[in-house]
Amino acid sequence: MARRSSVILTSPKRLYNLAQPVLALCPALAFNHHASETRMTITTDDGATLPGLHATLRAPPSASTLEVMLQHFRLLEPVFDAMPDIVFFVKDEEARYALVNRALASRCGHKDKQALIGKRAEEVFPQRFGRMYTAQDEAVIAHGNQMLDQLELHLYPGRQPGWCMTCKQPLHDANGKVVGLAGISRDLQAAEGTHPAYTRLANVVQHIQDNFVLPLNMPHLAAMANMSIAQLERYFHKVFHLTPRQVLLKTRLDAATALLVTNDKVTDVAALCGYTDHSAFTRQFKATVGLTPTEYRALLHSNHSAPKHPA
């Protein structure tokens, strides 16, 4: 069964005409034209295959250069501009932005998308975060490997920290050389309460959140939901777009980021968040957030004392 998320777009007639080549290039999108509204629907496959939204990152086989690929992605630009919970971007082989959507520009403190073009992530995001994103870009471009569903904590100018799932897809020219990448970061939203397994899964999530200081006990969680471990993991991904382990990690790091606002010692924060090994906490925190707990605390303090960027 597929999951559909819709966004109502303005200028129905213009977007209906625009949608025709988009749909031909990207089967993950469906277009519904009604008398009172125009709705673009992204259908995400819940199976083991690459989700439909991520499939929009792949350039058509006929695109032999980055410029031709950009022409393809510009067809999708109005769609991604209408999605405030999704960041979309294309970068060249130097990891510089070549195309961005409105959400990305806004979260970097710019009203004009062109302000990001030609810049690297480290030039538009808070420095320590930006360096991590640029390092990710360079690794994707250098090795040609896809980055899929990376759980990340983002800290945007003037905003509270927010969780997202990030995907980055290398773009190859006609000779197989990586000439850039395309990426999507999707905000993690509330679970889909209409799913038939939601109530059982919500009880499991509540148990994880209430007992996040304890190690994950998958057999116990599966028994709570009256499912096998495989079923539990599969339904977690369908409903919450996270695995149980990612929910535990997110809960622990949510608690850690809140505690780091205080003056508690980092070792105490680690213990309060379920880590018996302070160094393991630091490694996990940096792997997900891109900063050590001490660096994150310093960044929060500097942001609170600095003027806010415009939204």
Order of alpha helices (4+ residues) and beta strands (2+ residues): beta-alpha-beta-beta-alpha-alpha-beta-beta-alpha-alpha-alpha-beta-beta-beta-alpha-alpha-alpha-alpha-alpha-alpha-alpha
